[in-house]
Amino acid sequence: AGDETFFHWELEFPEVFFDSEGEKMDSAGFDAVVGNPPYVRIQELNTATPQLKQYLSKQFELTHGKFDLYIPFLERGMSLSSKNGLTTYISPNKFMKSSYGESLREKLSSEGSLFSLIDFGDYQVFPGLSTYTCIISIRKGKESTATFGEATSDRLREVDLFEIDSQELSNSSWNISTGKSSSVLRSLRNSFPRLKDITEEIFQGVITGGDDHFILEKVSESESVFSVRRRDSEDVYEIEKEVLKKFAKGSDVRRNHFSNDDKVLLYPYTTDEDNSTLIQESTLENEFPLCYEYLLDYKSSLESRGSDSMEYPQWYSLWCPRSGWKFESEKIVTPVIAESGRFVYDSSSIYFNGSGGGGGGAYGIILGDAEINARAVTAILNSSIADFVISNISSQFEGGYFAYNRQYIERIPVPISTIQEDPLKYLEDANNIDIEDYESVSDILETLIIEIEESHSFLNNLNLSLLDHLGNYEEGQPLSEIGLTQPPRDSADSILQQTAAERPNLRVGEATVERESDTTVEIRLTARYKPEDE
């Protein structure tokens, strides 16, 4: 800035800023500023040139929080335009909903300077790059209306445009449906408390700094030991149960259930009501010798983690262990990205990973009032109303996915007072249950969620292995003895009667099962075979 600036706009373009007598013009500035700023996240900027991030934070008005590099470029473009000039950029659309974009939204809404905004949503404007973009036009001065539109291709003339009153804009999240859905969102916001108002904690999962070492597959268990396998090896290790925690990745978090229960987290920490404390190496060696032996096998790899700005307390530490008591509390869990609500109630002390980990991360939600039924809140968070809110306030990703970060989910309205009232006031029927047996809507929601959980548990415990049901060729009851069978026509002398024992290159193709009634099962099998001489 000042004398040290490498490029002086006013000196390079004096005719744009000064009159013939060298005086600054009232209309100084460009009539049009057009740009495509760099799309660089602040994390990358911090790594490459941390001093530039510090400079931008001090030099520009709108560079708050974890801003991206296009924000100061947009601010500079606005400052270079004339009184009636138009600044138009194709830029990331994240400022519309992110926390770092709040100051920009505040400026544009308070000054009424937004001229138009065309959002491309999850349409990829630049082939080969995953970028989520918009075209934003800003005019100095007070605009009474702003034009919005949603583009699903690069054919901008086909975009359906609509205008909204500039006074309806605020520093809250913007969405292309801001004009269409603002009244519904406003009504929800004014009628019910937000999720953040009823929670004690909304927290991220652990970040191990070495998932291959700490996230393990459960093979079997005994009274005090788990047999586990690394995901990058077939070797099996025995590790004490006390330092292993039930674990789920964000991709395992489904609507009202966890899709897998085969993972454990090696967590060499003790936990109290406040924090988690790393177990001393000598204690680990003496009290958990199996765990210590396993870690020693990978000590060199574990020691190589980190950098000048990322220093681990000990060679076997996790990067961010979080506080264990949060995972071991009654909570609600959601993945950080999902196509719709995938909230699940948990009281079984499942740990999960934070954002950035393989398989996606997750957030945990601990309610602040024990009187509020967590399962009932889970049902609300999985509702179509919650989906509607998230789709209007959250960042969108390719494929119809939305971000479920803290800054978005904490704004979901939760009708606490309503669900605590007499269900007869609102319901006539609820999934064939007797409403009169329940004191509140919350009790009914809890019952329904428990039924869903039990159904998922039943399905997860089903053995879907066809071979397990049929037995093998040497043992078990033949299918022909189980009931009336109908083999394929003319199959007696065909290759269909042979197995891999006679034809080693025989491979199973597809197997499907169809049930036309409770007493019939039709099994359709295909096979592939390549003769030895081909």
Beta strands, then each sheet from edge to edge (+ up, - down):
strand 1: 30-35
strand 2: 81-92
strand 3: 114-119
strand 4: 133-139
strand 5: 145-150
strand 6: 160-165
strand 7: 199-204
strand 8: 215-221
strand 9: 225-229
strand 10: 236-240
strand 11: 244-248
strand 12: 253-254
strand 13: 257-258
strand 14: 263-266
strand 15: 269-271
strand 16: 276-278
strand 17: 331-335
strand 18: 337-338
strand 19: 344-346
strand 20: 351-352
strand 21: 362-367
strand 22: 396-397
strand 23: 401-403
strand 24: 506-517
strand 25: 520-529
sheet 1: 1+ 2+ 4- 3+ 5+ 6-
sheet 2: 7+ 21- 17+ 19-
sheet 3: 10+ 9- 8+ 14- 11+ 20+
sheet 4: 12+ 13-
sheet 5: 15+ 16-
sheet 6: 18+ 23- 22+
sheet 7: 24+ 25-
end
